[in-house]
Amino acid sequence: MPLLKNTKDPKRLFGKGLEYEILFPFKKESSKQVFKALRKDPTTKLKQEILIKIFLEDTSSYQEEFESLSQVNSPYCVRLFGFEIFNNKTALILEYVKGVSLFQLIENFHLKEKEISHILESIYKGLEDLNQQGLCHGDLSLYNVLVDEKAQIKLIDFGKANYEKEIQGTPPFVAPEILKGFRPNFLSDLYSLGVIESLLKNPYPLSHLKEIKSDYFINKSVLLSEDPIKRKFFPEKLSQNKNLKALSYKVKELLSITESRRCPTLKNLQTNQSKFQFIKFFFLFSLLIFIGNFSPQNQSYGLLKVYTNEWFLLKIGNLSSYTPIRLPLKEGWHWIKWKNNRFEGKKKVFISKEKALSLRDQHFMYK
């Protein structure tokens, strides 16, 4: 493959007979950068919006895996059109989907049963399509599922588990066997799908995840079973109502808000601020009710925040959840127990209404 060089214009890249015009950056991480760009064909003059994912680390050993990802041709998975070399760095050329994540959806709207059913069915079909190619997603979560303006579902970032040696995942969507060091596969993706179903129906709090029943798995114990073989999804139980105009409208409204934030007016800012305050109040109120300790007579609450790079299963009273956790608790002393494949222990912490308690890896990485 020939080496492709930048021009003097940093917003223009040249590939194998194609030109790429960088529109704006999507995100930057330590290992990669993602840009939205226009792909131009000088011969036909055709243009197409795409995403460019440039790996900042050496990925030369992943070429075979990249080629296998480009064979995935599923309406439920974002397309990998191919890969280029820019300044000796490998870049994936991906389909651009104008949509919002499931996390953004449940953060702003209550989803109807038929909408949840459509989302779950589409995700399951996407996982099946990957499995037929000998692939899995490996990091399925609310953040890696997009819904476009036509209510179509697209899985994104499904390549990492297939070409990166380091096992990754997003708590609390990570299957128990992955935390023990096993490689991701179709059955571990089903675990993540079960967690997504639970959160689409009851977004808050994550600590009550194991108390939520499933409509599409055999039963609650199978939904989050630590035995992968027991996991079986039943798409025939899904709703047959395919009227998704309301879901499409929700996506369009969120996209319009995103656009208005790029060029905000005073009216937009006031409207968005009011919506944010309402969502924030609704979130906190719902969270306290679900935890079961809320009443107008209760004295005071503090906030516990746990953000760790390693995954830990935490138990606080009768609540248990994988990190990360953001949880309101009564002011006072609380016991926290933790466990993963390397560390376990317990400690007593004081929750104050004056200041949130933040815990990191160093608070749990000892026995």
N, C-alpha and C positions, 0 to 999 in steps of 0.2 A: 504494500500500500504506500503510495507516495506521501511525502511529508507536505502538509498544507500550511501555508504561512499567512500571517496577518498582513493586511495592507497598512498604510500609514494611518488610515481611519480606524480607530479602535472599535467602532460600531459596525465594521464590515469584516466578515470572514469569508474565505474562499475554500470550497470543498471540491469534491470530485465532479467537476463540471457544473457546480452549483454555487450560488452566492447567498450568503446569510447576512441579513441586516438585523442587528440587535435592537430590539424595541425597548425592553427594560428588564432589569434583573428580578428574578423571582425570589431566590434565596441564596445565601452563601454559607457553607459549612467548612469545617477544617479539611474535609476530604473532597468536596465538590462544589461547583457553582452551577446554578440553573438560571437560564435566560429564556424569555419569550423572544422569538425572532420571526422574521419573514424569510422563507426559503424561496429563492428566485431562480428560475430556469432561463438563462440568457437566450436559448434557442427558441423556446415556445412563448417566452414572456409571461409564463404562468407564475402566480405567487400563492404561497400557502403559509398560514400561521402555524408555527411548530414550537416545541421546546427543545433547547439544547442543554444537555447535562454534561458538563465538562469535569472529568475526574482529575483532581490535582495530584493524586498519587499514581504510581506506576500500576497500570492495569493490563499490561501487555499479555500476561498469562491468562487473561479472561476472554480472549478473542473467541474461542470456541463456544463459551457460555453466552456471549453476546449474540453470536450467530443463531444459537438455539432459541433465544428470546425473540429474535426477529421472525421466527417461524410461527409465533402465536398470532393467529388471525381470528380473534373472538370479538363479537360486538360488545362484550362486557369487560374487555381489557384494553387499556390504552395501547395503541400500536407503536412498535419500535420500527421506524422506517429504515434504520441502518446506523452506521457509526462512521465518524470522521476523525482525522488527526489534526488538531490545532496546536501549533507550537509544541510538538512532541507530546501533547496530552490527548488521551482518548476522549471523544465526545459522542454521546448517544443522541440521535435525532429522533425525537418522540412526537407523537400526535399531541396537539394542543386541544384541551377540552375546556370550553368556557362553562364553568360550573362552580359549585360550592361543595365542601366536604360534608359528610354526615354530621361531623361535630358542629359545624356552623349551623346546620339545619336544626338539630335538637337544642342548640343554644338559644335559638330565636323562635322556634315554633313547636307546637304539639303536633305530632304526626298521627294521622288516622290509621286504623287497622289495615285498610286496603293499601295505603302507602307503604307501611312497614312490610306488608306481605310482598309487594312488588320489589322493594329493595332487597329483601332476603332472598327471593327467588333469583334475582339478577346476580347477586353475589355468588350464590351457590352455582349457577350456571357458569360464571366466570372461573370459579375454582375447578369445576369439572373440565373446562376447556384447557386450563393450565395442566391439570393432572394427565390429560390425554397426551400432552406433549412431554410428559415425564418431569414436569415442573410443579412447584408449589408457590404460594405467595410468600409465606414465612414471616410477614410483618403486617398481617391484616388487622386493621383498627378503624375507628371512626374517622381518622385523619387520612387514610389511604383509600377511601371510597368517595368518588365524586358523583354528583348528580347534575346533569346539564339542564338547559332551558326546556328541553322536551321531556324531562323526567327520565332520561336514559342514564343507566348506571355504568360507571367505568372504574375498574380497579387500577390503581397506580402503584408505583414503587414495588412491583412484585418480583423484580429481578434479583434483589440483594441476596436473598437466601440461596439463590442458585449459583451465584458467582463470587460471593464474598466468603472467605474462610471463617471470619468471625461471626458467631451466631448473634443475631440481633432480634429485637422485638420491643413492643410498646406495652408496658404494664397498663391495665390489668388483663390485656388481651393475650398474654403469653401462656401457652399450654404448660401444665406442670412438668411434663417430660422434657420440655426445652430447657427449663431451669435446672434440670439435672444433667444437662449436657448433650441430649440427643439432638440429631439434626431435624429441622422442620420438614413436614410432609403434609399430605392432604388431610390426614386426621388431626394434626395440630391446627391446621387452618379451620377445621370444623369447630374446634374449641373456640377459636376467635370469633367465628360466626355466631356461636351461642351467646358469647358475651355481648356482641353487637346487638343481637335480638333483645337481650335484657335491657340494654341502655337505651335503645330506641323507644321502648315502652315506658321505662322508668329511669330517666336520665340521672336523677340524683337520689341518694348518694351512691357512690361506688361501693361503699362498705356493706350495702344490703344486697349486693349482687347475687349471692348464693341463696337468697330467700325468694327470688323471682322464678316463677314457673315458666316453662317453655310450651308453646303451642305446636312447635314443629320438630322437636326432638321427642323421644319416647317419654321421658319424664325428667324431673328436675335433676335427679342424680346422674342421669346420662348426659344432660346438657353440659355439666361441668365435671364430668367423670375424669379421674386421674388415669383410668384405663382407656387408652386411645381406641381399642378395638370396640368398645361399647358405643362409641359415638356414631350415631346414624341420623341423618337429616331426612325428613319426609316432605318433599316439595309438594306432594299431592294434597297436603292439608292447607296449602296456601289459598288465599282468597282469589276467586276468579273475576272479581270486579276490577277492570282495567281502566276505569275512568280516572285519569291522573292529572286533570286540569288544575286541581288545587295544588298539587305538588309542584307542577310546572310554574304556577304563579308564585309560590313561595321562593323558588330558586331565582326567578326573575327579580323579585323584590330585593333579595339579598344582593344580587349582582348590581342592581341599581344603587343600593346603598354604598357598595364598594366603589362604584364609579364616582358617586358624589363626594366620597371622602378624598378622592384624588384632586378634585376641584371644589372644595367645600364653600358654601355660601353661609351667611349667618343663619338663615332659615333652616338649612340642612343641618348645621351644627346643633341648633336648638332642638330640632326634631329627633336627631340621632341621640342627643344627650338624654332626652326624655325617655326614649325607648330603652336606652342603656340602663337608666335608673330603675325603670319598671322591671326589666329583665333581672337586674341585680337583686332587687327586692324580692321578686318571685323566686329566684334561685335560693336565696338564703332562707326565706320562709318555708319553701318546700323541703329544703334540706333538714331544717330543724324538726319539722313535722315527721318526716320519714324516720329520723333517728329515734323518735319516740320519747324524747325527754323534754319537749317544748310545751310550755303552758305559760299564760300571762303572769302566773304567780312566781315563776322561776326567777331566781335572783340575777344571775349574770352568767355570761358565756365568754370563753376565750377561743382562740383559733390555734389548731395544731397543723403545721405544714411539714410534710416529709417529702423531700426530693432527693433521690439517690440515683447514681449511675448503675449500681448493682440492683437486682430485683430482690426485694424482701417481702415475705408474707408477715404482716403485722397483725397482732391481736390486741385490741383495746377494749376491755370489758367483754361484752358479748358480740362485739363487732370484729370482723376480720376482713382484710383486703390486701392486695398487692400494692406496693408503692408505684407511682406517687399518690399521696393522700393529702387532701385539704379538708379538715374536719372541725366543725365547731363542737366544743366540749364544755361541760360545766366547769366553772372556776374551781380549782382545787387540785389535789394530787390524784394521778392516774398511773396504773401499771401498764407498761407496753411490753409485749413479748414479740420477738422477731425470729425469723428462721429463713435460711436459704440453703443451697447445697454446700456452703462453706462455713457459715456462721449461724449461731443461734444464741439467744440470751433474753434477759428481761431487765427492765430498769423502771424506776419510779420518776415521773416528771411532774412538774407543777404547771398547770395551765392558768394563766392570768388574763383577766379581761383587758388589762392595760396594753399588753403587747403580745403579738402572735409568737408562738414557739416554733422555731424552724430547726429541723433536724436534717443532717446530711449523712453521707456514707460513714464518716469517721465515728458517728455515734452508734453504729451497729456492727462494725467490722472487728468484733472481738467476741469471744465466748464467755 
